[in-house]
């Protein structure tokens, strides 16, 4: 055997043997130094997981990570366990996308992790569930994230959560809740704050014109004259179901720099109100990130 192969063998041990030795270490019935053996076995499993990852054996890698986290938790090392659980969740999410396992690992981190970091983790879970199309659960986690992030003064992260909530509410036609999310975003932002308020009031008008008028009156100083006049007429024509006047109003108003692309469905819901033919009345607006 050459010197190079000996070095390689020493540098890259067999992960399967390492995993097996770790499991043997904790299977002993000896009651003494049990927690110490658990920690030592956990370290061995983490080394095995890294070796598995190097060879792209991601299922084996995740298994070792989860086993290591369990051992640290049993040994009372919650901090160490929580970090391994979250790393395992992110690995499984990307490489295996086993939703049940991912959520189990996230929950373990939430149980053991530090309170100050929970807001970002709740938000991360919400993002994952949103991508998976599970909007009801995603909304729950974003709301939980906001509570923790507000307590820690994380305004930018709070607005990201409200932005996600707004998109999901719009996607599921919950326009009143979308409007509330937009108002909350406007409270935390100075640049183009008026655009969020305008879109929010339009969203309210689809659901409750009386409440939309109340919100408009409370925010009239934030809006320029053109936008305020447009909203007043939009609310009035929607309340009276004056489709022709509403159609004329929307045809004359420039939405391009007023409504973000992801909020465009609100505009198109109004267009459905005054659509008298089968023609396509949807409006396309260039996307602009205002958060």
C-alpha positions in Angstrom: 0.0 0.0 0.0 1.4 3.4 -1.0 1.9 6.3 1.3 -0.8 8.3 -0.6 -3.4 5.5 -0.1 -2.6 5.3 3.6 -3.1 9.0 4.0 -6.4 8.8 2.1 -7.6 5.9 4.3 -6.7 7.9 7.4 -8.3 11.1 6.1 -11.5 9.4 4.9 -12.6 6.5 7.1 -15.5 4.3 6.2 -18.7 6.1 7.2 -20.6 2.9 7.6 -18.1 1.5 10.1 -18.0 4.8 11.9 -21.8 4.8 12.2 -21.8 1.2 13.3 -19.2 1.9 16.0 -21.3 4.9 17.3 -24.4 2.8 17.6 -22.5 0.1 19.5 -21.2 2.7 21.9 -24.7 3.7 23.0 -26.1 0.1 23.0 -24.0 -0.9 26.0 -26.0 -1.8 29.1 -23.3 -0.2 31.3 -25.2 2.5 33.3 -22.0 4.5 34.0 -21.0 7.5 31.9 -24.1 7.1 29.7 -24.4 10.7 28.7 -20.7 10.9 27.9 -21.0 7.9 25.6 -24.0 9.5 24.0 -22.0 12.7 23.2 -19.1 10.7 21.9 -21.4 8.6 19.7 -23.1 11.8 18.5 -19.7 13.2 17.4 -19.0 10.0 15.5 -22.3 10.1 13.8 -21.7 13.7 12.7 -18.4 12.7 11.2 -20.1 9.8 9.4 -22.8 12.2 8.1 -20.2 14.5 6.7 -18.5 11.6 4.9 -21.8 10.5 3.5 -22.5 14.0 2.3 -19.1 14.1 0.5 -20.2 11.1 -1.5 -23.8 12.5 -2.0 -25.4 9.8 0.1 -27.9 12.3 1.4 -30.4 9.9 2.9 -27.5 8.3 5.0 -26.2 11.7 5.9 -29.6 12.8 7.2 -30.1 9.6 9.1 -26.8 10.1 11.0 -27.6 13.8 11.7 -31.0 12.9 13.2 -29.5 10.1 15.3 -26.8 12.5 16.5 -29.4 15.1 17.4 -31.4 12.6 19.3 -28.3 11.5 21.3 -27.4 15.1 22.2 -31.0 15.7 23.3 -30.9 12.5 25.5 -27.7 13.8 27.0 -29.3 17.1 27.9 -27.4 19.2 25.3 -30.5 20.9 23.9 -28.6 23.7 22.3 -26.4 21.3 20.2 -29.4 19.1 19.4 -31.5 22.0 18.2 -28.8 23.2 15.7 -28.4 19.7 14.3 -32.2 19.3 13.9 -32.5 22.5 11.9 -29.5 21.5 9.7 -31.1 18.1 9.1 -34.4 19.8 8.2 -32.7 22.0 5.6 -30.9 19.0 4.1 -34.0 16.8 3.9 -36.0 19.7 2.5 -33.5 20.2 -0.4 -32.3 16.7 -1.1 -35.3 14.5 -0.3 -38.3 16.9 0.2 -40.0 14.5 2.7 -42.5 17.0 4.1 -43.4 14.8 7.2 -39.7 14.4 8.2 -38.9 18.1 7.5 -41.8 19.3 9.7 -40.8 16.9 12.4 -37.3 18.2 12.4 -38.4 21.8 12.4 -40.7 21.1 15.4 -37.8 19.5 17.3 -35.8 22.7 16.7 -38.7 24.9 17.9 -39.0 22.8 21.1 -35.3 23.1 21.9 -34.0 26.2 20.2 -33.3 29.6 21.7 -36.3 31.9 21.9 -34.5 34.8 20.2 -34.1 32.9 17.0 -37.6 31.4 16.8 -39.0 34.2 14.7 -36.7 33.5 11.8 -37.4 29.7 12.0 -41.1 30.2 12.1 -40.7 32.4 9.0 -38.5 29.7 7.3 -41.2 27.1 7.9 -43.8 29.4 6.5 -41.8 29.9 3.4 -41.4 26.1 3.0 -45.1 25.4 3.5 -46.0 28.2 1.1 -43.8 26.6 -1.6 -45.5 23.3 -0.8 -48.9 24.9 -1.4 -50.1 24.4 2.2 -51.3 27.9 2.7 -53.3 27.5 5.8 -50.4 26.1 7.8 -48.0 28.6 6.2 -50.2 31.4 7.4 -50.1 30.1 10.9 -46.3 30.0 10.9 -45.9 33.5 9.4 -48.3 34.9 12.1 -46.2 33.2 14.8 -43.0 34.5 13.2 -44.4 38.1 13.3 -45.1 37.9 17.0 -41.5 36.8 17.8 -39.9 39.2 15.3 -41.8 42.2 16.5 -40.6 41.5 20.0 -37.0 41.5 18.8 -37.4 44.7 16.6 -36.9 42.9 13.3 -38.9 45.2 11.1 -37.5 44.1 7.8 -38.2 40.4 8.6 -41.7 41.4 9.9 -42.5 43.0 6.5 -41.3 39.9 4.6 -43.8 37.9 6.6 -46.6 40.3 5.9 -45.6 40.3 2.3 -45.9 36.5 2.2 -49.2 36.6 4.1 -50.6 39.2 1.6 -49.7 37.1 -1.4 -51.3 34.0 0.0 -54.4 35.9 1.1 -54.7 37.3 -2.4 -54.1 33.9 -4.0 -57.0 32.4 -1.9 -59.3 35.5 -2.5 -59.2 36.6 1.1 -59.0 40.3 0.1 -60.0 41.7 3.4 -57.1 39.9 5.2 -54.7 40.9 2.3 -55.7 44.5 2.9 -54.9 44.2 6.6 -51.4 42.7 5.8 -50.8 45.6 3.4 -51.7 48.2 6.0 -49.3 46.6 8.5 -46.6 46.7 5.8 -47.2 50.4 5.3 -46.8 51.1 9.0 -43.2 49.7 8.8 -42.0 51.3 5.6 -41.4 54.9 4.5 -40.5 54.5 0.8 -43.6 54.2 -1.4 -45.8 53.7 1.6 -48.7 55.2 -0.3 -48.7 52.3 -2.8 -49.3 49.8 -0.1 -52.1 51.9 1.4 -53.8 52.4 -2.0 -53.7 48.6 -2.8 -55.0 47.8 0.7 -58.0 50.1 0.3 -58.8 48.6 -3.0 -58.6 45.2 -1.4 -61.0 46.3 1.4 -63.4 47.7 -1.2 -63.8 44.3 -2.7 -65.0 43.0 0.7 -66.5 45.9 2.6 -66.9 49.4 1.0 -67.8 51.0 4.4 -64.6 49.8 6.0 -62.6 50.8 2.9 -64.0 54.3 3.2 -63.0 54.4 6.9 -59.5 53.3 6.1 -59.3 55.9 3.3 -60.4 58.7 5.6 -57.7 57.7 8.2 -54.9 57.7 5.6 -56.0 60.5 3.3 -52.9 62.6 4.2 -50.6 59.9 3.0 -52.1 59.8 -0.5 -51.7 62.4 -3.3 -54.9 64.1 -4.7 -55.1 61.8 -7.8 -54.9 58.6 -5.8 -57.3 59.8 -3.1 -59.8 60.8 -5.7 -59.5 57.5 -7.6 -60.1 55.5 -4.3 -63.1 57.7 -3.4 -64.7 57.0 -6.7 -63.6 53.3 -6.7 -65.4 52.8 -3.4 -68.5 54.8 -4.4 -68.9 53.0 -7.8 -68.2 49.6 -6.2 -70.8 50.2 -3.4 -73.4 51.2 -6.0 -72.4 48.5 -8.5 -72.0 51.2 -11.1 -70.1 49.0 -13.5 -69.9 51.5 -16.4 -68.4 54.2 -14.2 -66.1 51.7 -12.6 -64.9 50.6 -16.0 -64.3 54.1 -17.1 -62.4 54.9 -13.9 -60.1 51.9 -14.3 -59.4 52.7 -17.9 -58.2 56.1 -17.1 -56.0 55.3 -14.0 -52.4 54.3 -14.5 -51.6 51.3 -12.3 -48.2 50.6 -13.6 -46.2 52.3 -10.8 -48.9 51.9 -8.1 -49.6 48.2 -7.8 -47.0 45.5 -7.5 -47.2 42.6 -9.8 -48.0 40.1 -7.1 -51.0 42.2 -6.0 -52.3 42.5 -9.5 -55.1 40.0 -8.8 -56.8 42.7 -6.8 -57.0 45.0 -9.9 -58.3 42.1 -12.0 -61.0 41.3 -9.4 -62.4 44.8 -10.0 -62.2 44.2 -13.8 -64.4 41.1 -13.4 -67.1 43.4 -11.8 -67.4 45.5 -14.9 -66.6 42.9 -17.6 -69.6 42.5 -19.8 -68.1 40.4 -22.5 -65.8 37.4 -22.7 -62.8 39.6 -23.5 -59.6 39.4 -21.5 -59.7 42.3 -19.1 -56.6 41.4 -17.0 -53.8 44.0 -16.6 -50.1 43.3 -16.7 -47.8 45.3 -14.5 -44.0 45.1 -14.3 -42.9 43.7 -11.0 -41.1 46.0 -8.6 -39.8 45.0 -5.2 -41.0 47.6 -2.7 -40.0 45.8 0.5 
